[in-house]
Amino acid sequence: MAMWLMLQQDVPDDYVVATGETHSVQEFLEIAFGYVNLNWKNYVEFDVRYLRPTEVDLLIGDATKAKQKL
């Protein structure tokens, strides 16, 4: 719905679409792989080379602008 609403705007703009909740990648993997009854640990590898140099502990999107304008 949010993407469709963005496309209906007269002037292009940037919006953050977020739930305001935080979830770990592991939580996402457990849910996604759970739908197909697979253990994600058998299919996913972790490589520290791909971590951001200044990894943050908590990321939460702020969708205030999208809620107000859309």
N, C-alpha and C positions, 0 to 999 in steps of 0.2 A: 504494500500500500504506500509506503513512504517513497519508494522510487517513482511510482506513478504520480504521486502528488508533486514531486520535484519536476517532473516533465510537464506538468500543467502550468508552471510558473511562467509569467511573461518575460522575466529577466533571469538568466542563468545565475546561480549562486552555489556556494558550497554549504553542505549540511552534514552533520554527524548524526548517523542513525545508530542509536545505542539503547540498551535496556536499562542502563544505570546499575547493572549488577556486574559482579566479577566472577569469572569461572576459570579454572585452570585448564591447560591443554590436556592434562591427564583426565579430568572430568569429562571433557568433550570426547576424548578417545573411548573412555569406558561406555559412554552412552551410545556413540556411533557404532562401535564394534558390537555392543550388546544387541543391537537390532538384527545382526546377522549371526549371533551366537558364536563370536570369535573372541579370542583373547588378544587384545591389542599388542601385548608385549611380544607376541610371536611375529608381528608384522612391522613394528615401528622401531627405528633405531634413533638414538640420541647422539649428537655430535657437538661437543662444546665449541667447536670452531664457528658455529652459527649463532652463538649467543651474542647479543649486543654488548659492546664494551662497557656500557653503563646500564646494565639491566636494572629495571625497576621492579619493586616488589608488588606494586598494586597499580593496575590500569583500569580506569572506569571512564567510559565515554560520557560526554555531556551533551545530551540531545536537546537542550533548552531552546536553541534557535530553531531547530526543526519543529518542535512542538508549538512554538509561538507563530511561526510563519506558514506552516503547512497545515 
